């Protein structure tokens, strides 16, 4: 574990190194109400290093400080810029930037700016909870489109019953913006559960297939 100084206080980066020559690194952070112990992040940390991918889990400054609620997006983005600048030189190979929920949103907003090679979105919160059918006006599809429009490979894994938008809602939102979901450059997978996955290994398996 390494502490990284930011203007908002220290962040923590937990590095799980790949076995053998690494193919690259997954730099992932948590959501707005949880930490790096989330089911999906834990499963990815266990599954990916044995197959050649380093996993770096980031605890954002607000979480390290013990606060329960994340700050607004501008502060999240400012901290992420500082964290990536501090650790990028220590991360091997290709950089997959991502996270779950609010962490996925941060990655989408900054992936192109910060030189990521791909983006991983776990439980991307497409719309406010319970608004998946009627909340088109509040859709966050614009954030998800940023790395897609920049030409970066993007992988989205959604819970089958996610109240913030299931895999079908995400696919339709992307298709409505003219995005072709080809399974390679843009991929949307389903995993058991709601916004919190109930089968972490299934999520990790989905991510491993995409990385291959």
N, CA, C and O of each residue as an XYZ file, in Angstrom:
848
protein
N       0.851     -1.197      0.000
C       0.000      0.000      0.000
C       0.881      1.238      0.000
O       1.847      1.325      0.758
N       0.537      2.206     -0.865
C       1.263      3.465     -0.964
C       0.299      4.611     -0.755
O      -0.799      4.617     -1.312
N       0.702      5.574      0.041
C      -0.099      6.791      0.190
C       0.314      7.805     -0.869
O       1.496      7.969     -1.172
N      -0.678      8.471     -1.415
C      -0.448      9.506     -2.415
C      -1.039     10.805     -1.892
O      -2.223     10.861     -1.556
N      -0.226     11.841     -1.821
C      -0.708     13.133     -1.347
C      -1.536     13.818     -2.421
O      -1.132     13.879     -3.583
N      -2.701     14.334     -2.029
C      -3.509     15.158     -2.923
C      -3.925     16.410     -2.169
O      -3.760     16.489     -0.951
N      -4.455     17.375     -2.877
C      -4.902     18.612     -2.248
C      -6.052     18.374     -1.280
O      -6.332     19.217     -0.428
N      -6.719     17.227     -1.408
C      -7.850     16.898     -0.542
C      -7.470     15.924      0.571
O      -8.339     15.403      1.269
N      -6.186     15.685      0.731
C      -5.728     14.722      1.724
C      -5.163     13.494      1.046
O      -5.220     13.383     -0.178
N      -4.615     12.565      1.825
C      -3.979     11.386      1.229
C      -4.979     10.413      0.624
O      -6.076     10.207      1.144
N      -4.566      9.827     -0.487
C      -5.247      8.669     -1.069
C      -4.363      7.456     -0.811
O      -3.192      7.597     -0.458
N      -4.924      6.268     -0.988
C      -4.145      5.045     -0.817
C      -4.267      4.190     -2.068
O      -5.355      4.016     -2.616
N      -3.142      3.665     -2.508
C      -3.125      2.774     -3.665
C      -2.621      1.411     -3.206
O      -1.504      1.282     -2.706
N      -3.462      0.400     -3.383
C      -3.129     -0.975     -2.990
C      -2.753     -1.744     -4.257
O      -3.596     -1.992     -5.119
N      -1.475     -2.115     -4.358
C      -0.956     -2.723     -5.577
C      -0.875     -4.242     -5.431
O      -0.293     -4.759     -4.478
N      -1.467     -4.938     -6.390
C      -1.431     -6.404     -6.441
C      -0.748     -6.771     -7.759
O      -1.356     -6.703     -8.827
N       0.517     -7.159     -7.667
C       1.328     -7.318     -8.860
C       1.004     -8.600     -9.618
O       0.663     -9.628     -9.032
N       1.123     -8.504    -10.948
C       0.911     -9.664    -11.810
C       2.008    -10.687    -11.595
O       3.137    -10.346    -11.241
N       1.666    -11.933    -11.811
C       2.659    -13.000    -11.789
C       3.301    -13.098    -13.174
O       2.600    -13.154    -14.185
N       4.619    -13.116    -13.214
C       5.315    -13.157    -14.494
C       5.349    -11.774    -15.141
O       5.165    -10.752    -14.481
N       5.588    -11.775    -16.449
C       5.634    -10.514    -17.184
C       4.222     -9.955    -17.326
O       3.359    -10.614    -17.905
N       3.969     -8.749    -16.807
C       2.603     -8.217    -16.844
C       2.176     -7.777    -18.233
O       2.962     -7.225    -19.003
N       0.908     -8.035    -18.533
C       0.314     -7.528    -19.773
C      -0.092     -6.071    -19.640
O      -0.184     -5.349    -20.633
N      -0.333     -5.645    -18.412
C      -0.776     -4.279    -18.166
C      -1.313     -4.158    -16.761
O      -1.104     -5.031    -15.919
N      -2.011     -3.058    -16.519
C      -2.498     -2.776    -15.167
C      -3.932     -2.280    -15.208
O      -4.311     -1.491    -16.073
N      -4.713     -2.752    -14.267
C      -6.056     -2.229    -14.014
C      -5.954     -1.253    -12.843
O      -5.617     -1.653    -11.729
N      -6.241      0.009    -13.089
C      -6.256      1.028    -12.038
C      -7.715      1.336    -11.745
O      -8.391      1.985    -12.544
N      -8.204      0.869    -10.593
C      -9.636      0.890    -10.308
C      -9.916      1.591     -8.986
O      -9.112      1.523     -8.056
N     -11.055      2.261     -8.908
C     -11.476      2.859     -7.652
C     -12.933      2.511     -7.353
O     -13.643      1.951     -8.188
N     -13.346      2.851     -6.161
C     -14.633      2.427     -5.618
C     -15.748      3.431     -5.945
O     -15.531      4.440     -6.617
N     -16.939      3.115     -5.446
C     -18.091      3.981     -5.675
C     -18.234      5.056     -4.621
O     -17.362      5.242     -3.773
N     -19.364      5.766     -4.689
C     -19.589      6.913     -3.813
C     -20.022      6.522     -2.412
O     -20.026      7.361     -1.512
N     -20.384      5.267     -2.211
C     -20.850      4.864     -0.889
C     -20.152      3.648     -0.328
O     -20.554      3.126      0.712
N     -19.104      3.185     -1.006
C     -18.425      1.978     -0.569
C     -16.928      2.109     -0.713
O     -16.409      3.187     -1.004
N     -16.233      0.993     -0.507
C     -14.787      1.006     -0.562
C     -14.249     -0.060     -1.489
O     -14.986     -0.648     -2.280
N     -12.940     -0.305     -1.380
C     -12.292     -1.251     -2.282
C     -12.568     -2.702     -1.897
O     -12.108     -3.619     -2.577
N     -13.315     -2.919     -0.813
C     -13.706     -4.274     -0.436
C     -14.953     -4.753     -1.128
O     -15.471     -5.812     -0.775
N     -15.462     -4.017     -2.105
C     -16.656     -4.428     -2.842
C     -16.440     -5.793     -3.498
O     -15.319     -6.151     -3.859
N     -17.524     -6.544     -3.644
C     -17.462     -7.908     -4.163
C     -16.734     -7.995     -5.499
O     -15.887     -8.868     -5.691
N     -17.059     -7.099     -6.414
C     -16.459     -7.170     -7.748
C     -14.980     -6.809     -7.717
O     -14.172     -7.472     -8.366
N     -14.615     -5.770     -6.975
C     -13.213     -5.364     -6.911
C     -12.364     -6.442     -6.240
O     -11.237     -6.702     -6.662
N     -12.901     -7.063     -5.204
C     -12.181     -8.138     -4.518
C     -11.948     -9.323     -5.448
O     -10.859     -9.896     -5.469
N     -12.964     -9.687     -6.210
C     -12.847    -10.824     -7.121
C     -11.853    -10.546     -8.239
O     -11.074    -11.424     -8.610
N     -11.873     -9.338     -8.775
C     -10.938     -8.966     -9.833
C      -9.504     -8.998     -9.306
O      -8.589     -9.439    -10.002
N      -9.317     -8.526     -8.073
C      -7.987     -8.530     -7.463
C      -7.460     -9.946     -7.289
O      -6.255    -10.173     -7.396
N      -8.339    -10.897     -7.024
C      -7.915    -12.288     -6.867
C      -7.650    -12.963     -8.210
O      -6.742    -13.786     -8.321
N      -8.438    -12.618     -9.232
C      -8.406    -13.371    -10.486
C      -7.396    -12.872    -11.507
O      -6.850    -13.674    -12.266
N      -7.132    -11.567    -11.548
C      -6.349    -11.030    -12.660
C      -4.833    -11.147    -12.502
O      -4.166    -11.440    -13.495
N      -4.246    -10.940    -11.326
C      -2.779    -11.095    -11.234
C      -2.258    -12.462    -11.673
O      -1.203    -12.510    -12.305
N      -2.938    -13.585    -11.375
C      -2.422    -14.873    -11.841
C      -2.402    -15.028    -13.355
O      -1.692    -15.888    -13.875
N      -3.178    -14.200    -14.081
C      -3.192    -14.304    -15.545
C      -2.486    -13.116    -16.189
O      -2.712    -12.812    -17.360
N      -1.626    -12.443    -15.415
C      -0.735    -11.471    -16.022
C      -1.125    -10.013    -15.958
O      -0.546     -9.185    -16.661
N      -2.103     -9.683    -15.121
C      -2.515     -8.283    -15.006
C      -2.321     -7.791    -13.576
O      -2.824     -8.392    -12.627
N      -1.590     -6.696    -13.435
C      -1.469     -6.030    -12.146
C      -2.776     -5.298    -11.853
O      -3.384     -4.722    -12.756
N      -3.203     -5.319    -10.601
C      -4.409     -4.604    -10.183
C      -4.022     -3.587     -9.109
O      -3.433     -3.945     -8.089
N      -4.352     -2.334     -9.344
C      -4.108     -1.272     -8.369
C      -5.445     -0.701     -7.937
O      -6.156     -0.097     -8.741
N      -5.789     -0.887     -6.673
C      -7.055     -0.395     -6.131
C      -6.808      0.913     -5.387
O      -5.923      0.999     -4.536
N      -7.593      1.916     -5.716
C      -7.396      3.253     -5.158
C      -8.500      3.591     -4.164
O      -9.685      3.538     -4.491
N      -8.093      3.940     -2.943
C      -9.008      4.526     -1.964
C      -8.917      6.051     -2.104
O      -7.863      6.645     -1.875
N     -10.012      6.654     -2.474
C     -10.016      8.097     -2.700
C      -9.862      8.853     -1.373
O     -10.156      8.301     -0.313
N      -9.404     10.106     -1.425
C      -9.120     10.856     -0.189
C     -10.291     10.955      0.777
O     -10.096     10.879      1.990
N     -11.499     11.121      0.264
C     -12.652     11.248      1.153
C     -12.876      9.960      1.940
O     -13.302      9.988      3.095
N     -12.585      8.836      1.298
C     -12.757      7.553      1.968
C     -11.657      7.335      3.017
O     -11.931      6.852      4.116
N     -10.432      7.688      2.677
C      -9.330      7.570      3.631
C      -9.596      8.437      4.860
O      -9.237      8.063      5.976
N     -10.224      9.593      4.654
C     -10.516     10.508      5.758
C     -11.688     10.046      6.615
O     -11.984     10.660      7.639
N     -12.358      8.970      6.207
C     -13.446      8.426      7.007
C     -14.805      9.027      6.729
O     -15.757      8.773      7.467
N     -14.914      9.824      5.673
C     -16.221     10.391      5.341
C     -17.078      9.349      4.633
O     -16.555      8.472      3.947
N     -18.383      9.445      4.798
C     -19.289      8.431      4.262
C     -19.837      8.776      2.886
O     -20.322      7.902      2.169
N     -19.760     10.036      2.524
C     -20.337     10.472      1.254
C     -19.253     11.129      0.418
O     -18.472     11.937      0.922
N     -19.209     10.780     -0.851
C     -18.203     11.336     -1.745
C     -18.493     12.797     -2.067
O     -19.652     13.213     -2.035
N     -17.459     13.586     -2.377
C     -17.676     14.961     -2.815
C     -18.236     14.996     -4.232
O     -18.429     13.958     -4.865
N     -18.493     16.197     -4.713
C     -19.038     16.370     -6.061
C     -17.993     16.011     -7.114
O     -16.797     16.002     -6.822
N     -18.443     15.708     -8.356
C     -17.527     15.257     -9.408
C     -16.282     16.118     -9.625
O     -15.212     15.550     -9.847
N     -16.351     17.452     -9.574
C     -15.108     18.207     -9.804
C     -14.001     17.854     -8.815
O     -12.831     17.805     -9.193
N     -14.352     17.607     -7.561
C     -13.340     17.230     -6.574
C     -12.844     15.803     -6.808
O     -11.655     15.523     -6.655
N     -13.747     14.911     -7.175
C     -13.318     13.552     -7.492
C     -12.325     13.557     -8.659
O     -11.302     12.873     -8.627
N     -12.650     14.338     -9.682
C     -11.778     14.404    -10.849
C     -10.422     15.013    -10.500
O      -9.388     14.540    -10.970
N     -10.427     16.056     -9.682
C      -9.167     16.704     -9.299
C      -8.264     15.726     -8.562
O      -7.061     15.671     -8.821
N      -8.843     14.949     -7.637
C      -8.050     13.973     -6.898
C      -7.529     12.877     -7.823
O      -6.382     12.448     -7.693
N      -8.365     12.422     -8.752
C      -7.956     11.349     -9.665
C      -6.783     11.791    -10.540
O      -5.861     11.014    -10.793
N      -6.823     13.027    -10.995
C      -5.693     13.533    -11.783
C      -4.384     13.465    -10.987
O      -3.350     13.054    -11.514
N      -4.440     13.867     -9.732
C      -3.238     13.846     -8.905
C      -2.762     12.419     -8.651
O      -1.561     12.148     -8.686
N      -3.688     11.518     -8.400
C      -3.331     10.121     -8.124
C      -2.686      9.481     -9.345
O      -1.641      8.839     -9.234
N      -3.302      9.654    -10.506
C      -2.761      9.047    -11.726
C      -1.378      9.611    -12.038
O      -0.476      8.867    -12.422
N      -1.210     10.906    -11.876
C       0.101     11.518    -12.126
C       1.171     10.941    -11.204
O       2.325     10.791    -11.603
N       0.786     10.619     -9.974
C       1.752     10.126     -8.992
C       2.152      8.678     -9.237
O       3.291      8.304     -8.958
N       1.233      7.849     -9.757
C       1.506      6.411     -9.831
C       1.739      5.882    -11.241
O       2.208      4.755    -11.399
N       1.425      6.664    -12.262
C       1.467      6.126    -13.623
C       2.819      5.524    -13.971
O       2.873      4.478    -14.618
N       3.909      6.155    -13.559
C       5.226      5.645    -13.896
C       5.570      4.328    -13.239
O       6.507      3.653    -13.664
N       4.827      3.946    -12.206
C       5.078      2.691    -11.497
C       4.199      1.552    -11.996
O       4.364      0.412    -11.563
N       3.269      1.844    -12.897
C       2.330      0.827    -13.353
C       2.799      0.231    -14.667
O       3.165      0.973    -15.579
N       2.797     -1.087    -14.788
C       3.369     -1.729    -15.972
C       2.428     -1.755    -17.167
O       1.224     -1.965    -17.025
N       2.998     -1.537    -18.344
C       2.293     -1.804    -19.593
C       1.060     -0.964    -19.840
O       0.970      0.196    -19.439
N       0.113     -1.594    -20.517
C      -1.129     -0.912    -20.878
C      -1.931     -0.570    -19.621
O      -1.950     -1.327    -18.651
N      -2.585      0.575    -19.662
C      -3.348      1.040    -18.502
C      -4.844      0.973    -18.796
O      -5.350      1.678    -19.669
N      -5.538      0.120    -18.059
C      -6.996      0.079    -18.084
C      -7.483      0.847    -16.868
O      -7.242      0.444    -15.730
N      -8.162      1.942    -17.110
C      -8.641      2.810    -16.031
C     -10.121      2.526    -15.804
O     -10.871      2.342    -16.763
N     -10.544      2.488    -14.543
C     -11.965      2.225    -14.304
C     -12.321      2.200    -12.840
O     -11.615      2.743    -11.990
N     -13.437      1.551    -12.569
C     -13.932      1.462    -11.206
C     -15.391      1.093    -11.215
O     -15.970      0.786    -12.257
N     -15.980      1.128    -10.028
C     -17.391      0.801     -9.943
C     -18.203      2.063     -9.650
O     -17.771      2.922     -8.882
N     -19.366      2.165    -10.260
C     -20.326      3.237    -10.012
C     -19.695      4.616    -10.213
O     -19.275      4.939    -11.324
N     -19.623      5.434     -9.159
C     -19.026      6.763     -9.301
C     -17.590      6.688     -9.784
O     -17.124      7.579    -10.493
N     -16.877      5.613     -9.401
C     -15.515      5.434     -9.881
C     -15.459      5.228    -11.382
O     -14.527      5.694    -12.037
N     -16.451      4.531    -11.940
C     -16.529      4.354    -13.389
C     -16.776      5.683    -14.082
O     -16.237      5.937    -15.159
N     -17.585      6.525    -13.471
C     -17.857      7.836    -14.059
C     -16.588      8.684    -14.112
O     -16.320      9.346    -15.114
N     -15.808      8.660    -13.028
C     -14.544      9.410    -13.015
C     -13.642      8.927    -14.142
O     -13.070      9.733    -14.875
N     -13.517      7.608    -14.280
C     -12.657      7.053    -15.317
C     -13.113      7.480    -16.705
O     -12.291      7.838    -17.548
N     -14.419      7.445    -16.946
C     -14.933      7.854    -18.254
C     -14.614      9.318    -18.554
O     -14.243      9.665    -19.675
N     -14.761     10.163    -17.547
C     -14.526     11.589    -17.768
C     -13.063     11.890    -18.067
O     -12.770     12.837    -18.796
N     -12.132     11.099    -17.514
C     -10.721     11.474    -17.562
C      -9.826     10.509    -18.333
O      -8.636     10.784    -18.491
N     -10.350      9.404    -18.812
C      -9.507      8.381    -19.442
C      -8.713      8.932    -20.615
O      -7.506      8.706    -20.701
N      -9.356      9.637    -21.502
C      -8.662     10.166    -22.676
C      -7.636     11.219    -22.267
O      -6.501     11.205    -22.744
N      -8.030     12.114    -21.397
C      -7.125     13.169    -20.931
C      -5.863     12.598    -20.287
O      -4.771     13.131    -20.482
N      -6.009     11.523    -19.525
C      -4.895     10.988    -18.744
C      -4.164      9.839    -19.430
O      -3.283      9.221    -18.833
N      -4.519      9.553    -20.668
C      -3.751      8.588    -21.444
C      -4.029      7.132    -21.174
O      -3.148      6.295    -21.366
N      -5.237      6.800    -20.731
C      -5.590      5.394    -20.546
C      -5.685      4.691    -21.895
O      -5.948      5.318    -22.921
N      -5.466      3.382    -21.874
C      -5.579      2.581    -23.097
C      -6.954      1.945    -23.253
O      -7.322      1.522    -24.349
N      -7.716      1.874    -22.164
C      -9.057      1.289    -22.189
C      -9.759      1.666    -20.891
O      -9.131      2.152    -19.950
N     -11.081      1.433    -20.853
C     -11.885      1.800    -19.682
C     -12.759      0.624    -19.277
O     -13.384     -0.023    -20.118
N     -12.794      0.356    -17.968
C     -13.648     -0.687    -17.399
C     -14.667     -0.037    -16.471
O     -14.303      0.616    -15.493
N     -15.943     -0.220    -16.785
C     -17.036      0.355    -15.988
C     -17.808     -0.762    -15.310
O     -18.430     -1.585    -15.981
N     -17.773     -0.795    -13.994
C     -18.525     -1.766    -13.211
C     -19.715     -1.057    -12.585
O     -19.540     -0.092    -11.841
N     -20.916     -1.522    -12.876
C     -22.145     -0.901    -12.350
C     -22.201      0.586    -12.686
O     -22.368      1.423    -11.799
N     -22.064      0.908    -13.959
C     -22.148      2.311    -14.371
C     -23.547      2.836    -14.056
O     -24.526      2.260    -14.529
N     -23.675      3.918    -13.270
C     -25.002      4.424    -12.881
C     -25.612      5.290    -13.981
O     -25.490      6.515    -13.969
N     -26.260      4.636    -14.918
C     -26.765      5.338    -16.099
C     -27.782      6.411    -15.752
O     -27.739      7.513    -16.298
N     -28.696      6.092    -14.845
C     -29.753      7.033    -14.453
C     -29.955      6.945    -12.944
O     -29.474      5.994    -12.328
N     -30.650      7.904    -12.323
C     -30.964      7.778    -10.901
C     -31.733      6.485    -10.621
O     -32.457      5.992    -11.486
N     -31.578      5.948     -9.436
C     -32.199      4.675     -9.082
C     -33.697      4.693     -9.347
O     -34.395      5.636     -8.973
N     -34.181      3.639     -9.996
C     -35.602      3.512    -10.264
C     -36.083      4.285    -11.466
O     -37.279      4.286    -11.757
N     -35.164      4.959    -12.188
C     -35.555      5.787    -13.327
C     -35.087      5.195    -14.651
O     -35.000      5.907    -15.651
N     -34.788      3.909    -14.665
C     -34.209      3.314    -15.865
C     -35.135      3.388    -17.068
O     -34.664      3.382    -18.206
N     -36.437      3.456    -16.843
C     -37.367      3.539    -17.968
C     -37.781      4.960    -18.284
O     -37.987      5.305    -19.447
N     -37.907      5.805    -17.237
C     -38.458      7.134    -17.450
C     -37.471      8.260    -17.222
O     -37.848      9.428    -17.310
N     -36.206      7.942    -16.930
C     -35.268      8.994    -16.568
C     -34.329      9.407    -17.680
O     -33.178      9.757    -17.420
N     -34.805      9.371    -18.928
C     -33.932      9.688    -20.048
C     -33.306     11.066    -19.910
O     -32.154     11.266    -20.295
N     -34.056     12.020    -19.363
C     -33.537     13.370    -19.231
C     -32.406     13.479    -18.246
O     -31.646     14.447    -18.282
N     -32.274     12.496    -17.352
C     -31.218     12.507    -16.354
C     -30.110     11.515    -16.691
O     -29.256     11.239    -15.849
N     -30.111     10.981    -17.895
C     -29.150      9.966    -18.271
C     -27.716     10.505    -18.236
O     -27.451     11.652    -18.597
N     -26.802      9.636    -17.790
C     -25.379      9.980    -17.779
C     -24.674      9.357    -18.980
O     -23.461      9.152    -18.947
N     -25.418      9.055    -20.031
C     -24.823      8.434    -21.202
C     -23.711      9.302    -21.785
O     -22.771      8.780    -22.385
N     -23.807     10.611    -21.616
C     -22.771     11.501    -22.135
C     -21.397     11.196    -21.573
O     -20.394     11.308    -22.278
N     -21.344     10.804    -20.287
C     -20.056     10.456    -19.683
C     -19.519      9.154    -20.272
O     -18.329      9.050    -20.571
N     -20.387      8.171    -20.435
C     -19.959      6.892    -20.997
C     -19.488      7.044    -22.443
O     -18.626      6.299    -22.910
N     -20.060      8.007    -23.134
C     -19.680      8.226    -24.528
C     -18.296      8.842    -24.687
O     -17.692      8.720    -25.752
N     -17.779      9.506    -23.644
C     -16.499     10.212    -23.778
C     -15.361      9.279    -24.198
O     -14.685      9.577    -25.183
N     -15.115      8.169    -23.504
C     -14.040      7.280    -23.977
C     -14.384      6.576    -25.285
O     -13.498      6.294    -26.092
N     -15.671      6.292    -25.496
C     -16.075      5.651    -26.751
C     -15.743      6.559    -27.924
O     -15.154      6.119    -28.912
N     -16.124      7.831    -27.814
C     -15.857      8.790    -28.890
C     -14.358      9.026    -29.080
O     -13.911      9.384    -30.169
N     -13.592      8.824    -28.017
C     -12.139      8.991    -28.104
C     -11.458      7.765    -28.726
O     -10.246      7.768    -28.941
N     -12.237      6.729    -29.011
C     -11.692      5.536    -29.650
C     -11.097      4.520    -28.700
O     -10.381      3.616    -29.129
N     -11.384      4.656    -27.409
C     -10.849      3.710    -26.435
C     -11.768      2.496    -26.310
O     -12.989      2.644    -26.363
N     -11.205      1.304    -26.147
C     -12.048      0.149    -25.838
C     -12.736      0.366    -24.485
O     -12.108      0.815    -23.526
N     -14.013      0.047    -24.421
C     -14.796      0.242    -23.201
C     -15.564     -1.038    -22.892
O     -16.237     -1.601    -23.754
N     -15.448     -1.485    -21.642
C     -16.179     -2.667    -21.191
C     -17.073     -2.255    -20.025
O     -16.599     -1.695    -19.036
N     -18.360     -2.535    -20.146
C     -19.338     -2.230    -19.104
C     -19.891     -3.545    -18.579
O     -20.318     -4.400    -19.356
N     -19.884     -3.708    -17.260
C     -20.495     -4.872    -16.633
C     -21.578     -4.369    -15.691
O     -21.291     -3.639    -14.742
N     -22.824     -4.758    -15.951
C     -23.975     -4.296    -15.172
C     -24.683     -5.461    -14.502
O     -24.772     -6.553    -15.063
N     -25.187     -5.218    -13.291
C     -26.032     -6.194    -12.635
C     -27.334     -6.371    -13.406
O     -27.886     -5.405    -13.933
N     -27.816     -7.596    -13.469
C     -29.019     -7.888    -14.248
C     -30.213     -7.067    -13.790
O     -31.086     -6.738    -14.592
N     -30.258     -6.727    -12.480
C     -31.395     -5.981    -11.926
C     -30.952     -4.646    -11.322
O     -31.502     -4.191    -10.319
N     -29.965     -4.038    -11.942
C     -29.434     -2.772    -11.423
C     -30.493     -1.669    -11.553
O     -30.925     -1.372    -12.666
N     -30.926     -1.048    -10.423
C     -31.932      0.006    -10.502
C     -31.420      1.286    -11.153
O     -32.205      2.171    -11.495
N     -30.100      1.384    -11.325
C     -29.526      2.541    -12.013
C     -29.395      2.294    -13.520
O     -28.818      3.107    -14.241
N     -29.927      1.181    -13.977
C     -29.867      0.837    -15.395
C     -29.184     -0.492    -15.613
O     -27.987     -0.629    -15.360
N     -29.934     -1.474    -16.081
C     -29.374     -2.788    -16.354
C     -28.643     -2.815    -17.677
O     -28.572     -1.798    -18.367
N     -28.093     -3.972    -18.043
C     -27.346     -4.061    -19.293
C     -28.161     -3.691    -20.522
O     -27.644     -3.078    -21.457
N     -29.445     -4.065    -20.521
C     -30.287     -3.696    -21.658
C     -30.457     -2.200    -21.794
O     -30.449     -1.672    -22.906
N     -30.612     -1.504    -20.667
C     -30.749     -0.051    -20.709
C     -29.478      0.608    -21.240
O     -29.537      1.561    -22.016
N     -28.334      0.090    -20.814
C     -27.066      0.659    -21.287
C     -26.899      0.411    -22.781
O     -26.483      1.308    -23.515
N     -27.220     -0.798    -23.235
C     -27.097     -1.099    -24.666
C     -27.993     -0.189    -25.496
O     -27.574      0.334    -26.528
N     -29.235     -0.003    -25.038
C     -30.163      0.848    -25.803
C     -29.700      2.303    -25.806
O     -29.819      2.992    -26.819
N     -29.171      2.768    -24.674
C     -28.696      4.151    -24.609
C     -27.520      4.367    -25.557
O     -27.446      5.394    -26.231
N     -26.601      3.403    -25.612
C     -25.470      3.525    -26.532
C     -25.940      3.451    -27.985
O     -25.516      4.242    -28.827
N     -26.821      2.491    -28.263
C     -27.326      2.354    -29.631
C     -28.058      3.611    -30.073
O     -27.986      3.999    -31.238
N     -28.776      4.259    -29.127
C     -29.477      5.492    -29.443
C     -28.553      6.635    -29.808
O     -28.974      7.612    -30.429
N     -27.286      6.511    -29.420
C     -26.282      7.523    -29.773
C     -25.441      7.087    -30.970
O     -24.420      7.698    -31.284
N     -25.883      6.031    -31.625
C     -25.189      5.571    -32.823
C     -23.963      4.723    -32.558
O     -23.134      4.546    -33.451
N     -23.827      4.192    -31.344
C     -22.666      3.382    -30.995
C     -22.952      1.913    -31.322
O     -23.974      1.362    -30.915
N     -22.054      1.305    -32.046
C     -22.170     -0.117    -32.361
C     -21.501     -0.924    -31.259
O     -20.307     -0.766    -31.002
N     -22.269     -1.787    -30.609
C     -21.739     -2.629    -29.538
C     -21.231     -3.908    -30.187
O     -22.004     -4.826    -30.463
N     -19.931     -3.959    -30.428
C     -19.369     -5.041    -31.220
C     -18.695     -6.125    -30.387
O     -18.200     -7.110    -30.935
N     -18.672     -5.950    -29.059
C     -18.039     -6.947    -28.215
C     -16.536     -6.817    -28.140
O     -15.897     -7.522    -27.358
N     -15.956     -5.934    -28.933
C     -14.513     -5.731    -28.924
C     -14.196     -4.314    -28.450
O     -13.711     -4.126    -27.335
N     -14.468     -3.317    -29.297
C     -14.188     -1.945    -28.872
C     -15.197     -1.478    -27.834
O     -14.837     -0.750    -26.909
N     -16.452     -1.885    -27.973
C     -17.484     -1.562    -26.982
C     -18.205     -2.856    -26.615
O     -18.777     -3.532    -27.470
N     -18.165     -3.182    -25.328
C     -18.771     -4.433    -24.862
C     -19.606     -4.152    -23.618
O     -19.169     -3.422    -22.729
N     -20.810     -4.731    -23.552
C     -21.679     -4.611    -22.384
C     -22.066     -6.012    -21.944
O     -22.695     -6.755    -22.697
N     -21.687     -6.373    -20.716
C     -21.974     -7.709    -20.188
C     -22.903     -7.621    -18.990
O     -22.990     -6.592    -18.319
N     -23.590     -8.718    -18.738
C     -24.493     -8.836    -17.593
C     -23.879     -9.752    -16.544
O     -23.233    -10.746    -16.873
N     -24.089     -9.404    -15.278
C     -23.653    -10.251    -14.172
C     -24.782    -10.329    -13.152
O     -25.620     -9.429    -13.100
N     -24.824    -11.382    -12.340
C     -25.903    -11.510    -11.356
C     -25.875    -10.385    -10.329
O     -24.814     -9.944     -9.889
N     -27.084     -9.930     -9.956
C     -27.197     -8.955     -8.882
C     -27.837     -7.654     -9.302
O     -28.365     -7.517    -10.406
N     -27.776     -6.705     -8.392
C     -28.319     -5.374     -8.631
C     -27.141     -4.430     -8.857
O     -26.238     -4.748     -9.630
N     -27.138     -3.262     -8.187
C     -25.989     -2.363     -8.317
C     -24.772     -2.956     -7.608
O     -23.629     -2.677     -7.971
N     -25.033     -3.772     -6.599
C     -23.982     -4.540     -5.938
C     -24.071     -5.969     -6.458
O     -25.077     -6.645     -6.241
N     -23.058     -6.421     -7.122
C     -23.081     -7.755     -7.715
C     -23.157     -8.834     -6.628
O     -22.626     -8.668     -5.530
N     -23.817     -9.925     -6.955
C     -23.907    -11.045     -6.014
C     -22.941    -12.172     -6.346
O     -22.818    -13.130     -5.584
N     -22.255    -12.062     -7.482
C     -21.328    -13.110     -7.904
C     -20.054    -12.443     -8.419
O     -19.899    -12.207     -9.618
N     -19.147    -12.145     -7.489
C     -17.905    -11.487     -7.868
C     -17.092    -12.263     -8.883
O     -16.606    -11.664     -9.843
N     -16.916    -13.590     -8.719
C     -16.156    -14.347     -9.708
C     -16.726    -14.247    -11.127
O     -15.969    -14.270    -12.098
N     -18.058    -14.137    -11.255
C     -18.647    -13.988    -12.589
C     -18.219    -12.667    -13.216
O     -17.958    -12.603    -14.417
N     -18.145    -11.609    -12.403
C     -17.684    -10.311    -12.903
C     -16.220    -10.417    -13.337
O     -15.849     -9.959    -14.418
N     -15.399    -11.020    -12.486
C     -13.979    -11.160    -12.803
C     -13.769    -11.978    -14.072
O     -12.891    -11.664    -14.876
N     -14.572    -13.027    -14.257
C     -14.462    -13.838    -15.468
C     -14.806    -13.027    -16.706
O     -14.160    -13.160    -17.745
N     -15.834    -12.180    -16.589
C     -16.220    -11.319    -17.702
C     -15.086    -10.363    -18.061
O     -14.787    -10.157    -19.237
N     -14.460     -9.781    -17.040
C     -13.359     -8.852    -17.273
C     -12.169     -9.572    -17.909
O     -11.538     -9.044    -18.824
N     -11.866    -10.771    -17.425
C     -10.738    -11.523    -17.977
C     -10.973    -11.855    -19.442
O     -10.051    -11.759    -20.252
N     -12.199    -12.246    -19.796
C     -12.503    -12.548    -21.217
C     -12.269    -11.321    -22.076
O     -11.690    -11.411    -23.158
N     -12.721    -10.175    -21.592
C     -12.560     -8.925    -22.354
C     -11.071     -8.598    -22.528
O     -10.644     -8.229    -23.621
N     -10.293     -8.731    -21.472
C      -8.864     -8.409    -21.556
C      -8.160     -9.331    -22.529
O      -7.220     -8.911    -23.203
N      -8.590    -10.570    -22.617
C      -7.963    -11.496    -23.586
C      -8.249    -11.062    -25.017
O      -7.805    -11.716    -25.961
